[in-house]
Amino acid sequence: MEYKTPTQSRTILTDMVLPSETNPLNNLFGGELLARMDRAASIAARRHSRKITVTASVNHVAFNRSIPLGSVVTVEAKVSRAFKTSMEVFLDVWIEDRESGEREKANEAIYTFVAVDESGKPVKIPAINPETDLEKERYEGALRRKQLSLVLAGKMNPNDATELKALFQ
């Protein structure tokens, strides 16, 4: 089986918040941030699979901090776990202080992508071999998140969600 590391899919998009992208409080529209995250996640998924990828779901978004007009925003995406044809992409959003240049984490998100062929049929992708402690933590959490999603969608019997059950035993 072929393995890749999360670093091989790492995608970084950096841009500035312009007036046309802000709400009446002069902060970045949430939808604009979602679009930026979707683009970064899509590139990361493509880098991992080397296939066409489509957004299957936005599993989690945390708008922890508003992003003001003029801010330099960096979206960093990496594939955190690959399943048979789908992959979870974890995104971190950073704001760069205009004067000091220091970065602070503002938001995060988790997207799911599916690799497909030219006719839209799902195709197999390489597995992930996490290297850092954070990559290992996100890798392990991805299976629990997938099981929870499948249980909530009625596609998995809760008794079969072994990773989720282990949290409560």
SULZI-V416708 format. One record per residue. N is the residue number from 1. RES is the residue in one letter. SS is DSSP state (h for helix, s for strand, l for the rest). PHI is phi in whole degrees, -180 to 180 (999 if undefined). D_CENTER is the distance of its C-alpha to the mean C-alpha in Angstrom with 1 decimal. Layout:
N	RES	SS	PHI	D_CENTER
N	RES	SS	PHI	D_CENTER
This chain:
1	M	l	999	23.7
2	E	l	-81	21.6
3	Y	s	-122	19.0
4	K	s	-131	16.5
5	T	l	-99	15.0
6	P	h	-58	11.5
7	T	h	-61	13.4
8	Q	h	-67	14.5
9	S	h	-102	11.2
10	R	l	-53	10.7
11	T	s	-132	10.6
12	I	s	-125	12.0
13	L	s	-116	13.1
14	T	s	-122	15.9
15	D	s	-155	18.1
16	M	s	-107	20.6
17	V	l	-82	20.8
18	L	l	-101	23.8
19	P	h	-55	26.3
20	S	h	-71	25.4
21	E	h	-105	21.8
22	T	s	-115	23.0
23	N	l	-89	24.3
24	P	l	-61	27.9
25	L	l	-92	26.9
26	N	l	62	25.8
27	N	s	-116	22.2
28	L	s	-56	19.2
29	F	l	-57	18.8
30	G	h	-60	15.8
31	G	h	-65	15.5
32	E	h	-65	15.7
33	L	h	-65	12.7
34	L	h	-59	10.7
35	A	h	-64	12.2
36	R	h	-63	11.3
37	M	h	-65	7.6
38	D	h	-63	8.1
39	R	h	-65	10.3
40	A	h	-64	8.4
41	A	h	-64	5.6
42	S	h	-62	8.9
43	I	h	-66	10.7
44	A	h	-62	8.7
45	A	h	-64	9.1
46	R	h	-66	12.6
47	R	h	-62	13.4
48	H	h	-70	12.7
49	S	h	-88	14.6
50	R	l	57	17.0
51	K	l	-131	17.2
52	I	s	-66	16.6
53	T	s	-127	13.2
54	V	s	-129	12.8
55	T	s	-71	10.4
56	A	s	-95	11.5
57	S	s	-164	10.0
58	V	s	-106	8.2
59	N	s	-83	8.6
60	H	s	-159	8.6
61	V	s	-140	9.2
62	A	s	-119	11.6
63	F	s	-90	13.9
64	N	l	-78	15.8
65	R	l	-144	17.7
66	S	l	-72	19.0
67	I	l	-118	18.9
68	P	s	-73	22.4
69	L	l	-50	24.1
70	G	l	87	24.5
71	S	l	-68	21.6
72	V	s	-92	19.8
73	V	s	-114	16.1
74	T	s	-120	13.7
75	V	s	-107	10.0
76	E	s	-116	8.7
77	A	s	-124	5.9
78	K	s	-145	6.7
79	V	s	-71	6.9
80	S	s	-94	7.8
81	R	s	-161	10.1
82	A	s	-115	11.9
83	F	l	-107	14.4
84	K	l	-65	17.3
85	T	l	-127	15.8
86	S	s	-110	12.3
87	M	s	-146	9.2
88	E	s	-95	6.1
89	V	s	-117	3.1
90	F	s	-100	2.9
91	L	s	-121	4.1
92	D	s	-118	7.9
93	V	s	-115	10.4
94	W	s	-119	14.0
95	I	s	-112	17.4
96	E	s	-99	20.2
97	D	l	-65	23.6
98	R	l	-64	26.0
99	E	l	-94	28.9
100	S	l	-87	27.8
101	G	l	82	24.7
102	E	l	-71	23.0
103	R	s	-102	19.3
104	E	s	-132	18.1
105	K	s	-71	14.7
106	A	s	-109	14.6
107	N	s	-151	11.4
108	E	s	-151	7.9
109	A	s	-157	5.4
110	I	s	-133	3.7
111	Y	s	-115	4.2
112	T	s	-119	7.0
113	F	s	-122	8.9
114	V	s	-121	12.6
115	A	s	-86	14.7
116	V	s	-135	18.1
117	D	l	-89	21.4
118	E	l	-64	23.5
119	S	l	-96	24.7
120	G	l	89	21.3
121	K	l	-84	22.0
122	P	s	-58	19.2
123	V	l	-127	19.7
124	K	l	-68	19.2
125	I	l	-131	16.8
126	P	l	-67	17.2
127	A	s	-78	16.3
128	I	s	-108	14.4
129	N	l	-119	16.7
130	P	l	-68	15.1
131	E	l	-114	17.5
132	T	l	-85	17.0
133	D	h	-61	17.3
134	L	h	-64	13.9
135	E	h	-62	12.4
136	K	h	-67	15.0
137	E	h	-64	14.2
138	R	h	-68	10.5
139	Y	h	-60	11.9
140	E	h	-65	14.6
141	G	h	-65	12.7
142	A	h	-61	10.7
143	L	h	-67	14.1
144	R	h	-63	15.3
145	R	h	-64	12.5
146	K	h	-67	13.2
147	Q	h	-62	16.9
148	L	h	-61	16.8
149	S	h	-62	15.3
150	L	h	-68	18.0
151	V	h	-64	20.7
152	L	h	-64	20.0
153	A	l	-83	20.1
154	G	l	76	23.4
155	K	l	-99	22.3
156	M	l	-143	22.8
157	N	l	-70	25.8
158	P	h	-54	25.0
159	N	h	-68	27.5
160	D	h	-90	25.5
161	A	l	-84	22.3
162	T	h	-61	23.6
163	E	h	-67	20.6
164	L	h	-70	20.6
165	K	h	-60	24.4
166	A	h	-63	24.5
167	L	h	-68	23.0
168	F	h	-107	26.1
169	Q	l	-105	28.8
